[in-house]
Amino acid sequence: MITITESAQGHFKKLLEQQPEGTNIRVFVINPGTPQAECGVSYCPPDAMEQDDISLPFDGFDALVDEKSAPFLEEALIDYVTDQLGAQLTLKAPNAKMRKVADDAPLKDRLDYIIQSQVNPQLAGHGGFISLMELTDDGIAVIQFGGGCNGCSMVDVTLKDGIEKQLLEAFPGELNGVRDMTEHEHGDHSFY
């Protein structure tokens, strides 16, 4: 479920040595399955353990995950990276905003999952996102741009060279194209 690198495990062990006996870590998601999902790690003293917690054993401590957060932490990675600027603990949870869907799920569900977990995080750096509005019978994904993408002068390039290319590669033989239905309004909100 969660991978914690050796460097991160060492970091947690060092931190936990300074905590009361029996303290572990808790990995959680606030607002799981929504665009506002936030992941976190905190100390979990013995009296804060819940009956339905999932306990993941690591070297010298356990990582506790509440039942509600568990499906959204599939494929999560916690790392402790050191570089010339210092050290930083990172938590990457690609399924936090949307629960991972099965490989045999309907195309619309798999498409929406890729949009939420891969496409929208890329667009977020420009203050934008896309929403899947429809999947036509002839395999065309109809999307709508929002945020900083609405009215952006680069939207056509983003659509054809970025989003459509990425989605066609992810769903060969199933998806035939991507069409934008956004009524673009230029203004201060646009990225370019």
Buried (B, 14 or more C-beta within 10 A) or exposed (E): EBEBBEBBBBBBEEBBEEBEEEBBBBBBBEEBBBEEBBBEBEBBEEEEBEEEBBEBEBEEBBBBBBEEBBBBBBEBBBBBEEEEEEEEBEBEBBBBBBBBBEEEEEEEBBBBBBBBBEBBEBBEEBBBBBBBEEBEEEEBBBBBBBBBBBBBEBBEEBBEEBBBEBBBEBBEEEBEBBEBEBEBEEEEBBBE
